[in-house]
Amino acid sequence: MSMPARRVSRLTRPMMLAGVLFALAGCASVTPIGTLLNDPGHYNGKTVSVKGQVQQSAGGFGVGGYEIRDATGTLTVVSSTAAPPPTGARVTVKGIFQSLFTLGTRSLAVLKEQSRKSQ
């Protein structure tokens, strides 16, 4: 193998590894809804991303709310900048988690939507 080919080979492996790690880091940024609801004090006021299916939605005039469900739980999302997605849509939502109150083992919380991406 020539000198330039070895240099390219040496650079290719670390770049591929960096790409894989970057992709995995992006996946890790989604927080399961159950994790948020089981430790609401830890996440209160923090920006988080959740991913799931829209269960119910209501709104009009560019504002509204909807419930999103993943395998671990259901969370209410409120949006003041866009109409809610239709029931059944799969979305990833980034927003500020707000724990309203906890009674025993039940927590009432909402996610104030900052951005949304359909899947």
C-alpha positions in Angstrom: 0.0 0.0 0.0 1.4 3.4 -0.9 1.9 6.2 1.7 -1.1 8.3 0.6 -3.4 5.2 0.7 -2.3 4.4 4.2 -3.0 8.0 5.4 -6.5 7.8 3.9 -7.1 4.5 5.5 -5.9 5.8 8.9 -8.3 8.8 8.6 -11.3 6.8 7.4 -11.6 4.6 10.4 -11.6 7.4 13.0 -14.0 9.4 10.9 -16.4 6.5 10.6 -16.3 5.9 14.3 -16.9 9.6 15.0 -20.0 9.4 12.7 -21.4 6.4 14.5 -20.9 8.0 17.9 -22.5 11.2 16.7 -25.5 9.3 15.5 -25.8 7.4 18.7 -25.6 10.6 20.7 -28.5 12.0 18.8 -30.6 8.9 19.7 -29.7 9.2 23.4 -31.2 12.7 23.6 -34.8 11.4 23.6 -36.0 10.9 27.2 -38.6 8.2 27.8 -41.8 9.7 29.2 -41.9 7.3 32.1 -38.4 8.6 33.2 -39.8 12.2 33.3 -42.9 11.2 35.2 -41.0 9.0 37.7 -38.5 11.7 38.6 -40.3 15.0 37.8 -38.3 17.1 40.2 -35.1 16.2 38.4 -36.4 17.4 35.0 -38.6 20.3 36.1 -37.8 23.4 34.1 -35.4 21.6 31.8 -35.5 21.2 28.0 -36.1 17.6 27.0 -37.1 15.7 23.9 -39.7 12.9 23.8 -40.8 10.7 21.0 -44.1 8.9 20.5 -47.6 8.7 19.0 -50.2 11.4 19.4 -53.2 10.0 21.3 -55.5 13.0 21.4 -55.3 16.5 20.2 -57.4 19.7 20.4 -56.8 23.2 19.3 -57.5 26.0 16.9 -56.1 29.2 15.6 -52.5 27.9 15.8 -52.6 26.9 19.4 -53.5 23.7 21.2 -52.6 20.7 23.2 -52.1 17.0 22.7 -51.1 13.8 24.4 -48.1 11.8 23.3 -47.5 8.2 24.3 -44.4 6.0 24.2 -43.9 2.6 25.6 -43.3 4.0 29.1 -46.2 6.6 29.6 -48.3 9.4 28.4 -47.5 13.2 28.6 -49.6 16.3 27.7 -47.9 18.7 25.3 -49.1 22.3 25.0 -48.3 24.4 22.0 -48.7 28.2 21.8 -47.1 28.5 18.3 -48.6 25.8 16.2 -51.8 23.7 15.7 -51.5 20.3 17.3 -50.6 17.3 15.1 -53.4 14.9 14.2 -54.3 11.9 16.4 -52.1 8.9 15.4 -49.2 10.9 14.1 -45.7 9.9 15.3 -43.7 12.9 16.4 -40.5 13.9 18.3 -41.1 17.0 20.5 -38.6 19.2 22.2 -39.8 21.5 25.0 -39.6 22.6 28.6 -40.8 20.0 31.1 -43.1 21.4 33.8 -44.0 19.3 36.8 -47.3 20.8 38.1 -47.7 18.5 41.1 -47.2 15.1 42.5 -49.7 13.2 44.6 -48.3 9.9 45.9 -46.9 8.1 42.9 -48.9 10.1 40.3 -47.5 13.2 38.7 -49.3 15.8 36.6 -46.9 17.4 34.2 -46.8 19.1 30.8 -44.3 19.7 28.1 -44.3 23.3 26.7 -43.5 22.6 23.0 -40.5 24.5 21.5 -40.2 22.4 18.3 -41.8 19.3 16.7 -40.7 16.9 14.0 -42.9 14.4 12.3 -41.5 10.9 11.8 
